[in-house]
Amino acid sequence: MRRLISIMICLLVGTSALAEGTDRATRLYKSAYFLGRGDTGIALADDEDAIFYNPAGIAQGKGIYKRTVLASPMVEFSENSRDLGRRLSRDNADAVQTVLDQIGKPNHVGLNNFTGLVLRRAALGAFVSGDVDLLAYKSAENGGLEVVEAEAEQNAGGVFTLAEGFFDNSLMLGVTAKYLMRGRGRITASAAEAETVKDTLKDTADFVGLGQGGGADIGLMYQGGGRTNPSFGLTVSDVGDTKVTPEAETTLDLDVKQTINAGVAIEPGTKFSKLRLLADYRDIQGAVITNPRKRVHVGAELSVLDAVGITGGLHQGYATGGFYISLYVLRLDAGFYTEEVGERVGTRPDTRYFVRLKAGF
């Protein structure tokens, strides 16, 4: 994994969203389904999404068997990445100058996948995720010179979830235990240092960290009845911080910080269609995301027979949208959302597009 992280960083600096002082919670897995509706789902999460968003949701339903996920690859890329990639693919491209021409434009590419077995009250699976980000900007700390920040991150591991329902399954409690292999790479270079970047990259120990560790998430979910079916969810993700022990000395922090998250939802509908309205508030204590506006997520979904649906919402104050089509063994999700990579909402928005194809039964 160390070699892969190094290659990702080299590609970013030599060929390919960060912002000054930005804060963001580590995401080991992203649900394409939830991203389209503002990345909401803490109060209604089910199947493999519940493992990562709220493990209590695994207890929903009847019977024993829920789903087998053979593969669920999702790719996402920012609006600026396509243009950057096209320019860098030219034979005579000047990599450093091309990056500097992208001043103030965030670039992002991401991938994640989950494979596993989901039963009611238990789930077992493996996941992998990776993100690469790049931002060139003028830095006041460097006398107004252009600065390039590049970061790559890769996570892989296994998860085991147990959940139980109480009071006729209106109250559910779940726990996800996870083993994590995690790698990070990060480098910052000003325009004055551009000629020495390649020499810096030769010693990966200066900017790459790799380690292993374990952690757990705890989730609580309450589901009411009536015409609107109100739901409430509460999670403590990475309880006490997920500690990752580095394999070699590194200055990068590999631990995944604890966050407390809450969500509410209503789900009015009929036998054939449903309308879901959701709202999540992430990192209630501000342990990682210091700006309160960046913690807010609002979403809506209209579905027919849970086979076709359209989604929309607000992610950190920016519009999101998506759709899905489920054909039992195959499901397609696609859409867009915007991530704020600056310190404050409205500073440096990064619009991203995503698509996921899931195979299972």
N, C-alpha and C positions, 0 to 999 in steps of 0.2 A: 504493500500500500504506500510505503514511503516513496518508492519510485514513481508511482502513479500521481501522487500529490505533487511531486517535483515537476513532472511532465506538465501537469495542468497549469502550474504557476508559470513555467517557461513558455507555454503556449500563450498564456494571457499577456505576459510582458513582451514576448518576442514576436507574437503574431496576432493576438486577438484585438454587486453594486454597493460600491461602497461610498460613504461620504465621511467628511471630517467629523469624528466623534459620534458616529451613528450608533444606535443601540438596537439590537434585535435579538429575539429569543431563538435559540437553536431549535430547528425543526428536523427531527429524525425521519419524519414521513409527512407527506402532504396528500390530502385527498382531493383529487380533481373534482369530484362530486361536490365537496364542500366549498372549494375555492370559487366556483361559479356563483354561489350564494353568499358571498362575503366571507368565506372561510368560517362559517358557523356550523355547529353540530354538537356542542357539548351536552345539550339537553336531549338530543334525539339519536345520537350515534349508535349504529348497529353494525353487525358483521365485522369485517376486518378494520373498518374505519374506527370502530369503538375501541380497539386495542390501543390506539394512539391518542384518540380524542377524549374518550371516557370509557374505561374498562367496565364500568357497571352495565353498559348497554348490551354486553354479551349475554346477560340474563334475560333479555327480552324474548318474547315468543313462546311457542309451545313445542313439545317434542324434544328430540336430542340433536339431530343434525341440522346445521344451518347452511354451510357453504364450504366448498373447496376452491381455493384460488390457485390456479396453476401458474399464472403470471399476470402482472398488472403494470406494465411499464408506462410511465408518464414522463413526457419531456416538456420543458418550458423554456422560453427564451424571451428576452426583452425586445422591445421595438427597435432599439438601436443596434442590437447585435447582428441583425441580418445585413445591414449596411456595412458595419465594421468588418464582418466576415468576407463580404464580397470584395471590399477594397484590399484586404490583406491577401486574398487569393491570387491577386495579380502577380505576375512574374517579377515585375520591377518595383514591387511595393516596398516602401521604406516603413518598416514596422513601427519604429519609434515615432516618426512624424505622423503616421496614420493615427496612432493612439492619441497623440497630442491634438490632432484635429478634432477629436471627439470631446473637447473640453466641456465639462459640465454634463455630459450625457452618460448615464449609468448603463452598463452592459452586464447581462446576466444570462447564464445557461444552467439549467438544472435537470436532474434525472432522479426518479425514485421508482422502486419496484417492491412488491410484497408477494410472497408465495407462502401458502399455509392452509391449515385446516381449521375451520371455525365451527364449533359445536355450541349448543346453548349451555351456558355456564362455563365453558372452557374453550381455549383457542391456543394453537401452537403454530409458529411461523418464523420465517426469516425475511429480513428486509435489507435493502441497500439504497443509499441516497447520496447524491453528490451535487455540489453547487460550485460554480466559478463566477467571480464577479470582478469587474474592473471599472474604475472611475478615474478620469483625468480632470484635474481642477486647478485653479490658481490659488495658491496658499499664501495667506497673509503672514504665516510664520516663516515662510521662505522668501520674504521680500517680494511677493507677487509672482514668483516663478511658478511654472506649471509643475504639478506633482501628480505622479501616477501611483494609485494604490491598487494592488491586485491581491485577491484572496481566493483560495480553493479549499474546499472541505469535502471529505468523504466519510460516510458512516456505513457500517455493516454490522449485522448482529442477529440475534435470535430473541424471540419474545414468547412468553408463556403467560396466559391470562386465565384467571379464575373469577367467577362472579356468582352471586346468589341473590335471590329475590325474597322479600319479606312482605307480610301483610297482603297476601294475594297478588304478589309481584308488583305492587304499586311503588314499593321502595326497593331499590337495588343497590348493591355494593360490589365493587370489583377491584381487583389488583392485577397489574401487569408487571411481571419481573422481566428484566432485559439484560442481556449480555451485549456489550458494545465494543467494537473495534473502531477507533476514531482517528482520523488524520486531518491535520490542518496545515495550511501553508499561507504565509502572508509576506508581502514585500512592499515597501514604499520607496520611491525614487523621485527626486526632483529633476527638472530639465538639466540642471548643471551636472547631474550624476548619470545622465543617460548613457554616456559612452562606457561607463564602468559597470553597468547592470549585468552584462553577461559574465563578467569576472565574479561578481557577487554570487551569481546563481551556481557557481561551481561547488561551493561548500553548502550543501543542503542543510547541514545542522544549524546554520544561522537563521533559517526562515521556515523550517519544517518541523512539525511535531507529530508523533505517532504513539498511540498507546491503547490500552485495553482496560475495561472496567465493567462495572455492573450497577444497576439501579432499579428503581421501582416507581410506578405511578399508582395512585389510589383515586378511585372515582365513586361518586354517589349520584344516583339518579332517582328522581321522583316523577311518577306519571299519574296524573289525575284522570278523571273520566268526564262524562258529559259530552256536549256537542263540540266543544273546542279542544278537548284532550290536552290540557295544559301540562307542560313538563318543565322540570328544573334539573340542572346538572351542576355539580361542583367537583373539581379535580385538583389534586396536588400532584403536579408532574415533577419527576426527578426528586423524590422526597429526600431532603437533607443534602441535595446536590448529588448527581451521578458522578462519582469519582473515577477519573480515567488516569491510570498510572502510565507515565511516559516510558517508552522503551529505551530512550536515550535522553540526555540532557537537552532541554529546549526552553526557550523563553515564552513560548505560546501556552496559553491556558487551555487545556483540553477538557476540563470539567464542564458538565452541562448543569446550569444553575436551576435551582428549584423555582417553580412558579405556581401560583394559585390562580385558578381560572373558574369562571362561572358562566352559566348560560341559561336562557329561558326560551320557551317555544310554545306555540299553540298549533293545533293540527286539525282544523275543521275540514269536513269532507263527507263524501258519500262512498258507496261500495265501489264506484268506478273511478273517482277522482279525489284528489286531496290538495288542499292549499296549506302550505307550511310557512309560518312566520317565525323567525328566530332572531335572537340577539345574544352575542357573547361578549364578555369583558375579560381580556387576558391579563395575566400578571397583575392581579389586584394590588399587591403590595409594592409594585414598582421595583422589584428586585433587579430586573433586566431592562424592561421598557420604561424609561423614566418619563416620557411624554404621555400624559393620560389620553390624549386624542388618538394616539397610535394603538391603544389597547382596545378600541371600540370596533365591533364587527356586527353588521346587521344583514339579514338575508331573507329571501322569500323564494318559494318554489311552488310550481303548479305541475302536478303529475297526473297521468292517466294510466290506471292499472299498474302503477309503479314500473311501467315499461318505457314510457316516453315522458320527458319532462323538460321544462325550461326553468332556469334559475336566474336570480339577480340579487343585488344587494350593495352594500357599502363596506369596503375594506379600508380601514384607517381613513375614512372620509371620502374615498374614491369609489366610483361606480365599478361594479363587477357584473359579469353576465356569462351564461353558459347554457348548454343543453346536454341531454343524454338520451341514448337509445339502448335498451336492454333486450337482447334476443336469447335469453336463458343462458347459453354457453358463452356468448360474447356480449360485451358492453362497451360502448363508445361514449366518452365524456370529452367535451371540448369547451373552451371559453377563454376569458381574459380576466385579469385583475390588475390592480396597481399597488405596488409596494413603495412606501415612503422610505427612502434610504438616507434622508437628511435627518437632522435633529428634530425638526418641527414639520408638521403636516403642511404641505404647500411649498416646501423648500426645494425638494429634488425628487419628484415622483418618477417611478420606473414602471411603465406599463408592460405587462408580461402576458404572453399567450401560452396556453397549455393544451395538451391532448393526451388522453390515456385510452389504451385498449386493454380491457381485462378479459381473460379467458378463465372459465371455471364452470362449476355446476353445483 
